[in-house]
Amino acid sequence: MPMTAKIEAEAGAPAGKAWKCLLCTYVYDEATGSPAHGIPPGTRLEDLDDDWSCPDCGAGREDFEPLDA
């Protein structure tokens, strides 16, 4: 794939990290967001409301760590 085509393909897809809750098995993926909870794709964990919590166990953002690729 030519470099320009690759850049254009990547530009259309939301990028981001995946974050794992340390208290349960929930994974928040920035690329997909959480549409069922009103969070659109491409929303970074740090951009969620300060009072956002894990939908499975109620843990806060501080209880999430990056999920290794």
N, CA, C and O atoms as a Tinker XYZ file with bonds, in Angstrom:
   276  protein
     1  N      0.855000   -1.178000    0.000000    73     2
     2  CA     0.000000    0.000000    0.000000    64     1     3
     3  C      0.899000    1.239000    0.000000    63     2     4     5
     4  O      1.808000    1.333000    0.824000    81     3
     5  N      0.665000    2.178000   -0.898000    73     3     6
     6  CA     1.456000    3.404000   -0.901000    64     5     7
     7  C      1.283000    4.166000    0.412000    63     6     8     9
     8  O      0.235000    4.094000    1.054000    81     7
     9  N      2.324000    4.891000    0.795000    73     7    10
    10  CA     2.304000    5.602000    2.071000    64     9    11
    11  C      1.132000    6.571000    2.162000    63    10    12    13
    12  O      0.510000    6.667000    3.220000    81    11
    13  N      0.810000    7.292000    1.092000    73    11    14
    14  CA    -0.298000    8.247000    1.155000    64    13    15
    15  C     -1.622000    7.537000    1.373000    63    14    16    17
    16  O     -2.482000    8.044000    2.095000    81    15
    17  N     -1.801000    6.372000    0.763000    73    15    18
    18  CA    -3.045000    5.619000    0.951000    64    17    19
    19  C     -3.152000    5.127000    2.388000    63    18    20    21
    20  O     -4.236000    5.126000    2.971000    81    19
    21  N     -2.024000    4.710000    2.957000    73    19    22
    22  CA    -2.025000    4.239000    4.342000    64    21    23
    23  C     -2.391000    5.379000    5.288000    63    22    24    25
    24  O     -3.192000    5.190000    6.204000    81    23
    25  N     -1.820000    6.544000    5.077000    73    23    26
    26  CA    -2.123000    7.699000    5.924000    64    25    27
    27  C     -3.592000    8.071000    5.808000    63    26    28    29
    28  O     -4.235000    8.364000    6.816000    81    27
    29  N     -4.134000    8.064000    4.594000    73    27    30
    30  CA    -5.541000    8.389000    4.406000    64    29    31
    31  C     -6.439000    7.360000    5.083000    63    30    32    33
    32  O     -7.455000    7.726000    5.674000    81    31
    33  N     -6.082000    6.084000    5.006000    73    31    34
    34  CA    -6.884000    5.035000    5.640000    64    33    35
    35  C     -6.863000    5.193000    7.151000    63    34    36    37
    36  O     -7.891000    5.031000    7.809000    81    35
    37  N     -5.696000    5.509000    7.706000    73    35    38
    38  CA    -5.583000    5.673000    9.149000    64    37    39
    39  C     -6.300000    6.930000    9.623000    63    38    40    41
    40  O     -6.816000    6.958000   10.741000    81    39
    41  N     -6.341000    7.958000    8.803000    73    39    42
    42  CA    -6.978000    9.210000    9.204000    64    41    43
    43  C     -8.473000    9.033000    9.418000    63    42    44    45
    44  O     -9.065000    9.752000   10.223000    81    43
    45  N     -9.095000    8.094000    8.716000    73    43    46
    46  CA   -10.524000    7.883000    8.850000    64    45    47
    47  C    -10.915000    7.050000   10.054000    63    46    48    49
    48  O    -12.090000    7.020000   10.420000    81    47
    49  N     -9.965000    6.373000   10.678000    73    47    50
    50  CA   -10.270000    5.502000   11.812000    64    49    51
    51  C     -9.874000    6.182000   13.112000    63    50    52    53
    52  O     -8.784000    6.745000   13.214000    81    51
    53  N    -10.757000    6.134000   14.109000    73    51    54
    54  CA   -10.381000    6.706000   15.399000    64    53    55
    55  C     -9.213000    5.926000   15.989000    63    54    56    57
    56  O     -9.192000    4.696000   15.951000    81    55
    57  N     -8.255000    6.643000   16.526000    73    55    58
    58  CA    -7.111000    5.998000   17.154000    64    57    59
    59  C     -7.242000    6.136000   18.658000    63    58    60    61
    60  O     -7.961000    7.003000   19.153000    81    59
    61  N     -6.566000    5.305000   19.355000    73    59    62
    62  CA    -6.575000    5.426000   20.798000    64    61    63
    63  C     -6.092000    4.171000   21.478000    63    62    64    65
    64  O     -5.857000    3.137000   20.853000    81    63
    65  N     -5.954000    4.297000   22.765000    73    63    66
    66  CA    -5.501000    3.196000   23.596000    64    65    67
    67  C     -6.688000    2.408000   24.120000    63    66    68    69
    68  O     -7.836000    2.851000   24.080000    81    67
    69  N     -6.365000    1.236000   24.608000    73    67    70
    70  CA    -7.342000    0.455000   25.356000    64    69    71
    71  C     -6.898000    0.497000   26.820000    63    70    72    73
    72  O     -5.706000    0.421000   27.118000    81    71
    73  N     -7.854000    0.616000   27.716000    73    71    74
    74  CA    -7.588000    0.739000   29.146000    64    73    75
    75  C     -8.323000   -0.356000   29.902000    63    74    76    77
    76  O     -9.497000   -0.615000   29.635000    81    75
    77  N     -7.645000   -0.996000   30.839000    73    75    78
    78  CA    -8.224000   -2.090000   31.617000    64    77    79
    79  C     -8.510000   -1.619000   33.033000    63    78    80    81
    80  O     -7.667000   -0.994000   33.677000    81    79
    81  N     -9.713000   -1.927000   33.507000    73    79    82
    82  CA   -10.067000   -1.629000   34.888000    64    81    83
    83  C     -9.285000   -2.576000   35.796000    63    82    84    85
    84  O     -9.250000   -3.784000   35.557000    81    83
    85  N     -8.663000   -2.031000   36.828000    73    83    86
    86  CA    -7.881000   -2.848000   37.750000    64    85    87
    87  C     -8.757000   -3.625000   38.730000    63    86    88    89
    88  O     -8.280000   -4.547000   39.392000    81    87
    89  N    -10.029000   -3.262000   38.824000    73    87    90
    90  CA   -10.910000   -3.902000   39.797000    64    89    91
    91  C    -11.811000   -4.971000   39.196000    63    90    92    93
    92  O    -12.387000   -5.778000   39.926000    81    91
    93  N    -11.937000   -4.986000   37.876000    73    91    94
    94  CA   -12.763000   -5.999000   37.212000    64    93    95
    95  C    -12.159000   -6.281000   35.837000    63    94    96    97
    96  O    -11.001000   -5.937000   35.601000    81    95
    97  N    -12.889000   -6.878000   34.954000    73    95    98
    98  CA   -12.341000   -7.236000   33.641000    64    97    99
    99  C    -12.754000   -6.281000   32.522000    63    98   100   101
   100  O    -12.473000   -6.555000   31.355000    81    99
   101  N    -13.411000   -5.172000   32.848000    73    99   102
   102  CA   -13.882000   -4.235000   31.825000    64   101   103
   103  C    -12.700000   -3.585000   31.110000    63   102   104   105
   104  O    -11.722000   -3.188000   31.743000    81   103
   105  N    -12.802000   -3.481000   29.790000    73   103   106
   106  CA   -11.798000   -2.793000   28.980000    64   105   107
   107  C    -12.489000   -1.651000   28.253000    63   106   108   109
   108  O    -13.477000   -1.860000   27.548000    81   107
   109  N    -11.962000   -0.437000   28.429000    73   107   110
   110  CA   -12.459000    0.723000   27.691000    64   109   111
   111  C    -11.509000    0.952000   26.526000    63   110   112   113
   112  O    -10.322000    1.203000   26.732000    81   111
   113  N    -12.019000    0.868000   25.315000    73   111   114
   114  CA   -11.231000    1.065000   24.101000    64   113   115
   115  C    -11.582000    2.429000   23.524000    63   114   116   117
   116  O    -12.717000    2.669000   23.112000    81   115
   117  N    -10.590000    3.322000   23.498000    73   115   118
   118  CA   -10.832000    4.679000   23.009000    64   117   119
   119  C    -11.296000    4.686000   21.555000    63   118   120   121
   120  O    -12.089000    5.544000   21.169000    81   119
   121  N    -10.820000    3.756000   20.755000    73   119   122
   122  CA   -11.185000    3.725000   19.335000    64   121   123
   123  C    -12.668000    3.440000   19.134000    63   122   124   125
   124  O    -13.286000    3.997000   18.227000    81   123
   125  N    -13.241000    2.586000   19.963000    73   123   126
   126  CA   -14.654000    2.233000   19.806000    64   125   127
   127  C    -15.560000    3.005000   20.745000    63   126   128   129
   128  O    -16.770000    3.063000   20.524000    81   127
   129  N    -14.994000    3.605000   21.797000    73   127   130
   130  CA   -15.821000    4.312000   22.772000    64   129   131
   131  C    -16.743000    3.341000   23.479000    63   130   132   133
   132  O    -16.410000    2.171000   23.665000    81   131
   133  N    -17.896000    3.833000   23.868000    73   131   134
   134  CA   -18.910000    2.988000   24.508000    64   133   135
   135  C    -20.279000    3.544000   24.137000    63   134   136   137
   136  O    -20.952000    4.151000   24.970000    81   135
   137  N    -20.695000    3.336000   22.876000    73   135   138
   138  CA   -21.963000    3.897000   22.413000    64   137   139
   139  C    -23.160000    3.528000   23.293000    63   138   140   141
   140  O    -24.093000    4.319000   23.428000    81   139
   141  N    -23.141000    2.341000   23.887000    73   139   142
   142  CA   -24.245000    1.929000   24.764000    64   141   143
   143  C    -24.353000    2.824000   25.996000    63   142   144   145
   144  O    -25.405000    2.900000   26.631000    81   143
   145  N    -23.246000    3.504000   26.325000    73   143   146
   146  CA   -23.224000    4.402000   27.480000    64   145   147
   147  C    -23.097000    5.867000   27.058000    63   146   148   149
   148  O    -22.774000    6.727000   27.877000    81   147
   149  N    -23.354000    6.145000   25.771000    73   147   150
   150  CA   -23.335000    7.520000   25.277000    64   149   151
   151  C    -21.956000    8.085000   24.998000    63   150   152   153
   152  O    -21.799000    9.302000   24.907000    81   151
   153  N    -20.948000    7.227000   24.860000    73   151   154
   154  CA   -19.582000    7.687000   24.599000    64   153   155
   155  C    -19.217000    7.328000   23.162000    63   154   156   157
   156  O    -19.099000    6.147000   22.833000    81   155
   157  N    -19.036000    8.333000   22.302000    73   155   158
   158  CA   -18.765000    8.058000   20.886000    64   157   159
   159  C    -17.354000    7.515000   20.646000    63   158   160   161
   160  O    -16.454000    7.738000   21.456000    81   159
   161  N    -17.165000    6.804000   19.532000    73   159   162
   162  CA   -15.832000    6.323000   19.161000    64   161   163
   163  C    -14.840000    7.477000   19.095000    63   162   164   165
   164  O    -15.188000    8.592000   18.705000    81   163
   165  N    -13.602000    7.193000   19.481000    73   163   166
   166  CA   -12.548000    8.198000   19.439000    64   165   167
   167  C    -12.434000    9.026000   20.705000    63   166   168   169
   168  O    -11.597000    9.928000   20.765000    81   167
   169  N    -13.247000    8.753000   21.723000    73   167   170
   170  CA   -13.191000    9.514000   22.972000    64   169   171
   171  C    -12.086000    8.957000   23.864000    63   170   172   173
   172  O    -12.105000    7.788000   24.250000    81   171
   173  N    -11.118000    9.825000   24.182000    73   171   174
   174  CA   -10.016000    9.404000   25.041000    64   173   175
   175  C    -10.497000    9.269000   26.485000    63   174   176   177
   176  O    -11.409000    9.975000   26.915000    81   175
   177  N     -9.880000    8.363000   27.220000    73   175   178
   178  CA   -10.237000    8.159000   28.625000    64   177   179
   179  C    -10.122000    9.470000   29.397000    63   178   180   181
   180  O    -10.985000    9.790000   30.215000    81   179
   181  N     -9.070000   10.219000   29.142000    73   179   182
   182  CA    -8.851000   11.473000   29.866000    64   181   183
   183  C     -9.892000   12.539000   29.530000    63   182   184   185
   184  O    -10.032000   13.517000   30.264000    81   183
   185  N    -10.622000   12.361000   28.433000    73   183   186
   186  CA   -11.649000   13.327000   28.051000    64   185   187
   187  C    -13.033000   12.988000   28.604000    63   186   188   189
   188  O    -13.975000   13.761000   28.433000    81   187
   189  N    -13.159000   11.839000   29.264000    73   187   190
   190  CA   -14.442000   11.486000   29.873000    64   189   191
   191  C    -14.695000   12.404000   31.065000    63   190   192   193
   192  O    -13.754000   12.953000   31.638000    81   191
   193  N    -15.953000   12.571000   31.438000    73   191   194
   194  CA   -16.293000   13.404000   32.590000    64   193   195
   195  C    -15.523000   12.944000   33.823000    63   194   196   197
   196  O    -15.220000   11.760000   33.966000    81   195
   197  N    -15.208000   13.883000   34.710000    73   195   198
   198  CA   -14.471000   13.554000   35.925000    64   197   199
   199  C    -15.188000   12.518000   36.777000    63   198   200   201
   200  O    -14.548000   11.738000   37.483000    81   199
   201  N    -16.510000   12.508000   36.713000    73   199   202
   202  CA   -17.264000   11.554000   37.530000    64   201   203
   203  C    -17.576000   10.252000   36.788000    63   202   204   205
   204  O    -18.351000    9.433000   37.282000    81   203
   205  N    -16.975000   10.051000   35.600000    73   203   206
   206  CA   -17.192000    8.807000   34.864000    64   205   207
   207  C    -16.674000    7.641000   35.689000    63   206   208   209
   208  O    -15.663000    7.758000   36.380000    81   207
   209  N    -17.369000    6.527000   35.613000    73   207   210
   210  CA   -16.920000    5.332000   36.321000    64   209   211
   211  C    -17.112000    4.098000   35.444000    63   210   212   213
   212  O    -17.880000    4.110000   34.482000    81   211
   213  N    -16.410000    3.055000   35.793000    73   211   214
   214  CA   -16.498000    1.787000   35.072000    64   213   215
   215  C    -17.951000    1.326000   35.074000    63   214   216   217
   216  O    -18.572000    1.251000   36.134000    81   215
   217  N    -18.497000    1.018000   33.905000    73   215   218
   218  CA   -19.897000    0.596000   33.857000    64   217   219
   219  C    -20.141000   -0.769000   34.499000    63   218   220   221
   220  O    -21.284000   -1.105000   34.809000    81   219
   221  N    -19.091000   -1.556000   34.702000    73   219   222
   222  CA   -19.268000   -2.878000   35.308000    64   221   223
   223  C    -19.146000   -2.869000   36.830000    63   222   224   225
   224  O    -19.903000   -3.556000   37.516000    81   223
   225  N    -18.182000   -2.084000   37.370000    73   223   226
   226  CA   -17.951000   -2.155000   38.820000    64   225   227
   227  C    -17.986000   -0.808000   39.534000    63   226   228   229
   228  O    -17.965000   -0.767000   40.765000    81   227
   229  N    -18.038000    0.303000   38.780000    73   227   230
   230  CA   -18.115000    1.619000   39.400000    64   229   231
   231  C    -16.773000    2.250000   39.738000    63   230   232   233
   232  O    -16.743000    3.319000   40.346000    81   231
   233  N    -15.662000    1.624000   39.363000    73   231   234
   234  CA   -14.336000    2.184000   39.631000    64   233   235
   235  C    -14.149000    3.483000   38.850000    63   234   236   237
   236  O    -14.733000    3.662000   37.781000    81   235
   237  N    -13.333000    4.384000   39.388000    73   235   238
   238  CA   -13.043000    5.650000   38.725000    64   237   239
   239  C    -11.944000    5.516000   37.686000    63   238   240   241
   240  O    -11.304000    4.470000   37.574000    81   239
   241  N    -11.731000    6.579000   36.928000    73   239   242
   242  CA   -10.694000    6.568000   35.879000    64   241   243
   243  C     -9.317000    6.245000   36.441000    63   242   244   245
   244  O     -8.493000    5.635000   35.760000    81   243
   245  N     -9.064000    6.652000   37.681000    73   243   246
   246  CA    -7.759000    6.402000   38.294000    64   245   247
   247  C     -7.484000    4.904000   38.497000    63   246   248   249
   248  O     -6.347000    4.508000   38.752000    81   247
   249  N     -8.522000    4.085000   38.383000    73   247   250
   250  CA    -8.373000    2.639000   38.546000    64   249   251
   251  C     -8.210000    1.911000   37.214000    63   250   252   253
   252  O     -8.412000    0.699000   37.137000    81   251
   253  N     -7.844000    2.655000   36.161000    73   251   254
   254  CA    -7.608000    2.059000   34.851000    64   253   255
   255  C     -6.134000    2.190000   34.499000    63   254   256   257
   256  O     -5.487000    3.182000   34.834000    81   255
   257  N     -5.612000    1.166000   33.815000    73   255   258
   258  CA    -4.241000    1.216000   33.322000    64   257   259
   259  C     -4.246000    0.853000   31.845000    63   258   260   261
   260  O     -5.130000    0.130000   31.386000    81   259
   261  N     -3.256000    1.356000   31.092000    73   259   262
   262  CA    -3.209000    1.028000   29.664000    64   261   263
   263  C     -3.081000   -0.477000   29.466000    63   262   264   265
   264  O     -2.338000   -1.153000   30.177000    81   263
   265  N     -3.808000   -0.975000   28.504000    73   263   266
   266  CA    -3.737000   -2.388000   28.141000    64   265   267
   267  C     -2.637000   -2.524000   27.105000    63   266   268   269
   268  O     -2.685000   -1.874000   26.061000    81   267
   269  N     -1.656000   -3.351000   27.377000    73   267   270
   270  CA    -0.539000   -3.523000   26.437000    64   269   271
   271  C     -1.021000   -4.151000   25.143000    63   270   272   273
   272  O     -1.904000   -5.009000   25.130000    81   271
   273  N     -0.418000   -3.698000   24.061000    73   271   274
   274  CA    -0.803000   -4.180000   22.725000    64   273   275
   275  C     -0.398000   -5.599000   22.479000    63   274   276
   276  O     -0.655000   -6.137000   21.402000    81   275
